[in-house]
Amino acid sequence: MLWYILALGSAIFSTLAALTEKKTLIKVHAMEFSCALAIVNFMFTLPFLFLADFNIPLFVLAVMYASSIIATIAFLFIAKAVRHLDISLVSPLLNLNPAILATLAYFVLGERITHSQIAGILMIMAGAYIVEINWQKHSILDPIKAMFSSRHTRYILLSCLLYAISSICDKLVLNYVTPFTYLLIIQFFIAINFIILINLFYGGFKDISFGFRHAGKAIFLVAFFTITYRFLQAWAVSLTLVSLVIPIKRLSTLFSTLAAGKLFHEKGTKRKAIACIIMLIGAYLIIA
């Protein structure tokens, strides 16, 4: 039962990270937050220097950097969505990721899609549809139009696609490097990417300083919650099947949806929670 406690703990810390991120993004912009958080996340991985193996083939390093660029853009899109949308809307839609990943794995890696996975993908699509339902509108296409008409909702969809591509890259990379080496290098690359972006398109180190001044404690807290839930998830996976751990960890999307109604007074959280449950069942069918 230890794996179950660890997986549930991972879900709780993931929820805390999401809620703290939402509260923090009220104070600072998405780029300021993302860049500062990426730097802190890298700082938290520095102890892995003693466990990392840097004897890495050049092509693997190139794939890791490409994956880091994809993950950087995806993370920024999620931060923008969380800043401007209800977290009870963002959290359920993040469950689209397993459906997109399974579809990409079929076309890119040639992996077989089973009947249960097809059912899971359909359930996730149904859940996403319910999330966007507006009872005052009666057209069957309105939820679909709403999903694609909002710029920030499109950010979520695109980030799910990017994270799916990044996951495929990571699957290749982890055949050659240890998880400690991977985490250290990928977090370093992501931090560098954000520093480059904020200097090219924003105020540079002035904006980074602003982020730390106005939300430094919260950013460190989000980083702590993030590293903790990832560690607990990895520990749980080491004790049992990943297909058992991930559905429990993904309960964080349900916890975040329910908590958002209380903390941020968001509307429609019961409907969104039902949609989230449907999507979680779908995600389980995909990875089980």
N, C-alpha and C positions, 0 to 999 in steps of 0.2 A: 504493500500500500504506500510505500515511501514515494514511488514515482507519481502516484495520484496526488499526493500532498504537494510535491514539487511542481507538477503541472498546474495545479490550482493556484499555487503561490505565484507562478509565472503569469497567469491570467490576471490576478489581483494587481501585481506590480505593473503589468502592461496597462491596466485600466487607470492606475494612478498616474502613469506617464502621460496618457492621453488627456486626462482631465487637467493635469498641471500644465500641459502644453497649451490647451485651449485658454486657460486663465492667463498664461504668460503672453500669448499672442494678442491679447487685448491691449497690452502695453507697448509691444515692439512689433516691427514689421517682420514678415516671413523670412526675408533674406538675413536680416540682423540676427534673428533667433536661430535660423538654421546654421549659419556660419559659426556663431558662438557655441552652439551645441555640438557641432562637428569637431571643433577644437577640444572641447571638454571630453567628448567621447574618446578621442585619440589619447588624451592624457590618461584616461582610465585604463587604456589598453597597454600603456608603457610597461607595466610589470611583465607582460608577455615577452618582452625582450629576452628574458632569461630562459624562455621555453621555445622561442622561435628558431626555425632552421631556414637560413637565407640562401641555401643552395637550391635556387629555383631556376628552371629553364627560362630562357628569355621569352619564348612564346607564351608561357604561362603567366609571366609578369605582364605581358602585353594584354592578355585576356583579363587579368585582374584589374588593370587600369581602365580598360573599356567598360568592364562591369561597374567600376566605381563611378565613372561618368554617368552611366545610366541610372545608378542608384542615387547619385547627387541630384539629378533632375527630378527623379521620382519623389525624393524626400521634400524638395522645394515645392513641388506641386501639392503634395499633401499638406504642407504647412500653410500654403496659400488657401487651400480649401478649408482647413480647420479654422483659420482666422476669420473667414467670411461666411461660413455656413454653420448650421447647428451641428454639434458633434453627434447628436442622435441621428443625423442624416449621413454624416461622413462614415461613422463606424460600421453600420450595416453594409454600405456600399463597398467597403474594403474587403468584404467576404467574396467579392467578384474574383479576387486574385486566384483561388484554386481552380475556378472554371477556366479562366484565361490560360493559366499555366498548363492545365491538362490538354487544352486545345492546341497550344503551341508545341507541347511535347509530342503530340500526335503528328503534327506536320513537320517539325524540325528534327526531332530525335527518332521518329518512327515508332514511338511507344503506342501500344494497343489501348484503345478506349473500350472498357467493358460496358455492359448494359447498365450496371449500377452507377457507373461514372456518368453515363448519358443522363440518367435520372437525376443525379446530383447536379449536373450542369443546368438542367431544366428547372430544378427547385431553386437554384441560386438566381436564375433569370426571373423566376416568379417572385422571389423575395425582393429583388431590385425593383420590380414593377410595383409591388405593394408599397414600398418606401416612397415612391413618387406619386402615389394616388392622391388626387385632390377631389374630395367627395362633392364639391360644388361644380365640378366639370364632369361631363357624362360621356365624352368621346373615349373610346377604348384606346386610342392612340395618344391621348393627352399625357399619360405618365411617361411614355417613350419620348415624346416631344420635350417634356420638361427636363428629362435627363440630359438631352443633348443640346438644349437651348441655353442652359446655364453654363457660363464659362468655367465656374469653379467646380461644377459637377463633372464637366469634361476633364478638368484637371485630375479628378479622382480616377476616372476611367483610364486616362492615359497613364497615370502613375501605376495602376494595377497592371497594365500591359508592360510598362517598363520594368517593374519589379519581377514580372514573370520572365522576361528576357534575361534580367540579371540573375535570376535563380538558375536558369539553364547554364549560364556562364559559370556560376559558382559550382554547379554540379561537376563541370569539367575540371575546374581548378582544384577542387578538393580531392581529386584523384592523385594530385602531385604534391600538395602541401598539407601541413597539419592545420587543424582549426585555430590553434594559437597564432601560427604564422599568418594565416588568412585574415583573422580579425585585426591583428596589428597593422598589416600592410594596407588592407582595404580601408580601415579608419583613417590611416595616414593619407591615403590618396583622396578620400572624400573631403578631409579637412583642407588639403591643398586645393582641391577643385573649388570649394566654396570661397577660399581666400582669393583665388584668381577671379571668380565671378564677381565678388563684391567689390574688387578693385577695378574691374573692367566696366561694370554697369551701374555701380552704386557709389557710395562715399568712401569706400575702402576701409582702412583701419579706423577711421573716425566712426563709421557705422558699427564696426565690431566693438569698439570701446563703448559706444552708446548702448548696445545690447547688454553688455556686461554690467554697466552702471545701473541701468533701469530694471534689469531682470536677471542679474547675475545669480542670486540665490536660487531662483526658480529654475534657471537653466542647469545649474549643478544638480538640482533635485531631479529634474527630468532625466539627466544623464545617469544619475544613480539608479533611478527606477528602471531605465532602459537596460543598463548593464546587468542589473539584478535579474530582470525577467528573462533576459537572454541566457544568463548563467543557469538559472533554475530550469529553463527549458532544455538546455544542453545536458544538464545532469539527469533530468527525467528521461530524455531520449537514450542516454547511456544505460539506463536500467530496464527499459522495455521498448516496445515497438513505437516507431514514430507515429504510426496511424492511430495509436491510442493517446499519445501526448497532445498532438496538434489540435484535435477537436476540443479538448479541455482548455488548452491555452487560448483558443479562439473564443471562448466564453467571454473574454475581455471585451469583445465588440458588443455583446449583450449587456454586460455590466456598465459599460460606458454609456450606452443608449439609455438605460434606466436611470443612471445617476445624473445624466444631463438634464433630465426633466426636473429633478429636485434642485440641483446646484445652479443651473443657468435658466431655469423656468422655460425650457423649450417645449413647444407644443407637439402633439401627436406622437408622444413617446411610446404609448401603448401599442399603437399600430406599427410603429417602426420596430418595437421590440418583437412583435409577432413575426414581422418580416425577417428580422435578424435570426430568430429561432429556425424559421424555414430554411434560411441560407446556411445556417450552421449544420443542419441535418444534411443539406446538399453537399457541404464541404466534407462531412464525414463519409458520405457515400463515394466521393471522388477519391479520397486517400486511403479508405479502409481496404 
